[in-house]
Amino acid sequence: MKQFLTAGVLLALGCGSGGATGSVVVSEGVDPTAADAVVAGAPDPVLAWNAIAIQQIAPPGGVAKPGTLGFIDEAIVHTAIYDAVEAIHRRYTAFASRPRLRGPASAYAAVASAGHEVLVALYPASSSALDTALAASLAYVRDGRAKDNGVAIGKDAADAILALRANDGRNAGGTFTTSGGIGVWVPTPPGLLPALTPWLRFVTPWTMSSPSQFRPGPPPSLDSELWIRDYNETKALGAKVGSTRTAEQTDIGLFWSDNPEFQVDRYWRGIAIAQRLSLEENARFFAMLTVARSDATIACWDAKFHYAFWRPVTAIQAGGGNPALTADPAWASNAVTPNHPEYPAAHGCATSASAHTLQAFFRTDELHFSVDSTVAALMSPVRTYERFSDLLEEVKRARVYGGMHYRNSVEQGALLGQRVVQQMLGLYFQPEDDDGSGRSDRHVIN
């Protein structure tokens, strides 16, 4: 049987970013004497069910779901949790539904119920283990009407999100091939793997009007000064052997080659713990972050497969399609090149979406936090930042140091991620109007 992460052992998955240590405690916003009636020392259920979702996406000893699809699953979990919590607190606009409140209700129970309902629907083979995780979460809440109402609200919120995403195309499947040639993506060494989830470019977005809404202009033409700059820069800084990188730049390039979903979720949880976010704050925090990341990735995949631009390892070995450039048939990237087209950079898209969402949530760019990496043999497996923008700028450089991307591609990805967040924040996760009607009812079912 799989070992599922229940609330009491949350840190075992690796929350330890953000300078937080020790056990996760009940959020300051949870009053054990109020409707929640949560026992002292109860861990935050939003963090717990985020970690449980991660273990479903990448089960111990099993086959991990591609991160691009895992992003969508996480957003389904967290929008359900968010709608369940806001059905009780009613401070922010609903995303997909406003379940009916029938008397006092436990937000703690609603979170556990919503997370469980979604994950059982997405991973039915794990229903028994998920039932056990639900029972462990609900054991922290005193039996009674409030607990029962919370469970019902969580189920209603989950069912509405599942209905919203039922035919979104995330499981469509499909392949993508090209004939290759100058400027065109082909599978890259060492694995020569087929393109990763190419159908993601057709998946229904969460907050955008279409996957192509924020599609950037094309990559630079191969006779442009911009292309010559980017080619030579990545060739020099991104080479596995004979690069001009410093030791720290090598470390940075490899540090950010960790599994992006798990690495990012770890530092999100670390920030939530260090900032002592309440249950309601965590519900909104994770819903905003996962939706922004999911949409930025969908938009990124639209552009990647529309342009199908070649990776540095392909371009540099072939000479860049420009007589002013020098080929290196033996050139290899410092980090393993991911198996999808180059432009724009996915880490630029998703990290920008994360950074700009964090800036909006905390209403500042300045926050002390840390990020860890599980990549082997790093000089610094934990890196610390004082600003969200500092992290974004480092990730942009890291993709060049890793040899997987060109500078313009990362910059264009970062701009795409920022545009996704700007629109999302104008339509969703906003304070309710004074009359409780909310600013947006695009998907809301009352």
Backbone hydrogen bonds, N-H to C=O, Kabsch-Sander energy under -0.5 kcal/mol:
donor,donor_aa,acceptor,acceptor_aa,energy
4,F,2,K,-0.9
6,T,4,F,-0.9
9,V,6,T,-1.7
10,L,7,A,-1.3
12,A,9,V,-1.6
13,L,10,L,-1.8
14,G,11,L,-1.3
17,S,15,C,-3.6
17,S,266,R,-0.6
20,A,17,S,-1.0
30,V,27,S,-1.8
31,D,29,G,-0.6
34,A,31,D,-2.1
37,A,31,D,-0.7
37,A,34,A,-0.9
39,V,140,Y,-2.5
42,A,39,V,-1.6
44,D,25,V,-0.5
48,A,44,D,-1.9
49,W,45,P,-2.7
50,N,46,V,-1.8
51,A,47,L,-2.1
52,I,48,A,-2.1
53,A,49,W,-2.0
54,I,50,N,-2.0
55,Q,51,A,-1.8
56,Q,52,I,-1.3
57,I,53,A,-2.3
58,A,54,I,-2.3
62,G,59,P,-2.6
64,A,62,G,-0.6
65,K,57,I,-3.2
69,L,66,P,-1.0
70,G,66,P,-2.5
71,F,67,G,-2.6
72,I,68,T,-0.8
73,D,69,L,-2.1
74,E,70,G,-2.7
75,A,71,F,-2.0
76,I,72,I,-2.2
77,V,73,D,-2.2
78,H,74,E,-2.7
79,T,75,A,-2.4
80,A,76,I,-1.6
81,I,77,V,-2.0
82,Y,78,H,-2.4
83,D,79,T,-2.5
84,A,80,A,-2.1
85,V,81,I,-2.5
86,E,82,Y,-2.8
87,A,83,D,-1.4
88,I,84,A,-0.6
88,I,85,V,-1.0
89,H,85,V,-2.6
90,R,86,E,-1.7
93,T,430,Q,-3.2
98,R,445,I,-2.2
102,R,100,R,-0.6
103,G,101,L,-0.7
106,S,146,A,-2.5
107,A,105,A,-0.6
110,A,106,S,-1.9
111,V,107,A,-2.3
112,A,108,Y,-1.9
113,S,109,A,-2.6
114,A,110,A,-2.5
115,G,111,V,-2.7
116,H,112,A,-2.4
117,E,113,S,-2.6
118,V,114,A,-2.1
119,L,115,G,-2.2
120,V,116,H,-2.6
121,A,117,E,-1.6
122,L,118,V,-2.3
123,Y,119,L,-2.9
126,S,123,Y,-2.1
127,S,124,P,-1.7
130,L,126,S,-2.5
131,D,127,S,-2.5
132,T,128,S,-1.7
133,A,129,A,-2.1
134,L,130,L,-2.5
135,A,131,D,-2.5
136,A,132,T,-2.0
137,S,133,A,-2.1
138,L,134,L,-3.0
139,A,135,A,-1.3
140,Y,137,S,-1.6
141,V,138,L,-1.8
142,R,37,A,-2.1
148,D,144,G,-2.2
149,N,145,R,-3.0
150,G,146,A,-2.3
151,V,147,K,-2.3
152,A,148,D,-2.1
153,I,149,N,-2.5
154,G,150,G,-2.4
155,K,151,V,-2.0
156,D,152,A,-2.3
157,A,153,I,-2.7
158,A,154,G,-2.3
159,D,155,K,-2.7
160,A,156,D,-1.9
161,I,157,A,-1.9
162,L,158,A,-2.8
163,A,159,D,-2.0
164,L,160,A,-2.2
165,R,161,I,-2.2
166,A,163,A,-0.9
168,D,165,R,-1.3
172,A,169,G,-1.6
184,V,181,G,-1.9
185,W,308,A,-2.4
192,L,188,T,-2.3
193,L,188,T,-0.6
195,A,176,F,-0.6
196,L,339,N,-2.4
200,L,197,T,-2.0
201,R,198,P,-1.3
202,F,199,W,-2.3
203,V,200,L,-1.5
204,T,168,D,-2.3
213,Q,210,S,-1.6
215,R,212,S,-1.9
224,S,221,S,-1.9
228,I,224,S,-1.9
229,R,225,E,-2.5
230,D,226,L,-2.6
231,Y,227,W,-2.9
232,N,228,I,-2.1
233,E,229,R,-2.2
234,T,230,D,-2.5
235,K,231,Y,-2.5
236,A,232,N,-2.0
237,L,233,E,-2.9
238,G,234,T,-2.5
240,K,332,A,-2.8
244,T,236,A,-2.3
250,T,246,T,-2.0
251,D,247,A,-2.0
252,I,248,E,-2.6
253,G,249,Q,-2.4
254,L,250,T,-1.9
255,F,251,D,-3.0
256,W,252,I,-1.7
257,S,254,L,-2.0
258,D,255,F,-0.9
263,Q,259,N,-2.5
264,V,260,P,-2.3
265,D,261,E,-2.3
266,R,262,F,-1.8
267,Y,263,Q,-1.5
268,W,264,V,-2.4
269,R,265,D,-2.5
270,G,266,R,-2.2
271,I,267,Y,-2.4
272,A,268,W,-2.5
273,I,269,R,-2.4
274,A,270,G,-2.7
275,Q,271,I,-2.6
276,R,273,I,-1.3
277,L,272,A,-2.1
282,N,278,S,-2.9
283,A,279,L,-2.2
284,R,280,E,-2.0
285,F,281,E,-3.0
286,F,282,N,-2.6
287,A,283,A,-1.5
288,M,284,R,-2.7
289,L,285,F,-2.1
290,T,286,F,-2.4
291,V,287,A,-2.2
292,A,288,M,-2.4
293,R,289,L,-2.4
294,S,290,T,-2.3
295,D,291,V,-2.7
296,A,292,A,-2.5
297,T,293,R,-2.0
298,I,294,S,-2.3
299,A,295,D,-2.7
300,C,296,A,-2.0
301,W,297,T,-2.7
302,D,298,I,-1.9
303,A,299,A,-1.8
304,K,300,C,-2.9
305,F,301,W,-2.2
306,H,302,D,-1.2
307,Y,303,A,-2.4
308,A,304,K,-2.7
310,W,183,G,-0.9
314,T,311,R,-0.5
315,A,311,R,-2.7
316,I,312,P,-3.4
317,Q,313,V,-1.2
318,A,314,T,-1.2
319,G,315,A,-1.0
320,G,315,A,-2.6
322,N,319,G,-1.1
325,L,322,N,-2.2
328,D,316,I,-2.4
331,W,328,D,-2.2
334,N,238,G,-2.3
335,A,402,G,-2.8
337,T,189,P,-0.5
340,H,338,P,-1.5
342,E,309,F,-2.1
345,A,409,S,-1.5
349,C,345,A,-2.0
350,A,346,A,-2.9
351,T,347,H,-2.4
352,S,348,G,-1.6
353,A,349,C,-1.9
354,S,350,A,-2.3
355,A,351,T,-3.0
356,H,352,S,-2.7
357,T,353,A,-1.7
358,L,354,S,-2.6
359,Q,355,A,-2.3
360,A,356,H,-1.9
361,F,357,T,-2.8
362,F,358,L,-2.4
363,R,359,Q,-1.1
364,T,359,Q,-1.1
367,L,365,D,-0.6
367,L,386,E,-1.8
369,F,367,L,-0.5
369,F,385,Y,-2.1
371,V,383,R,-2.7
373,S,381,P,-2.0
378,L,375,V,-0.7
383,R,371,V,-3.0
385,Y,369,F,-3.1
388,F,365,D,-2.2
391,L,387,R,-1.3
392,L,388,F,-2.0
393,E,389,S,-2.5
394,E,390,D,-2.2
395,V,391,L,-2.5
396,K,392,L,-2.2
397,R,393,E,-1.8
398,A,394,E,-2.8
399,R,395,V,-1.6
400,V,396,K,-0.6
400,V,397,R,-0.9
401,Y,397,R,-2.6
402,G,398,A,-2.3
403,G,400,V,-1.2
404,M,399,R,-1.4
405,H,399,R,-1.6
410,V,406,Y,-1.6
411,E,407,R,-2.3
412,Q,408,N,-2.7
413,G,409,S,-1.9
414,A,410,V,-2.3
415,L,411,E,-2.0
416,L,412,Q,-2.1
417,G,413,G,-2.4
418,Q,414,A,-2.0
419,R,415,L,-2.1
420,V,416,L,-2.1
421,V,417,G,-1.9
422,Q,418,Q,-2.4
423,Q,419,R,-2.0
424,M,420,V,-2.5
425,L,421,V,-2.7
426,G,422,Q,-0.9
426,G,423,Q,-0.6
427,L,423,Q,-0.9
427,L,424,M,-1.1
428,Y,424,M,-2.8
432,E,91,R,-2.4
436,G,433,D,-2.5
445,I,96,A,-1.3
446,N,444,V,-0.6
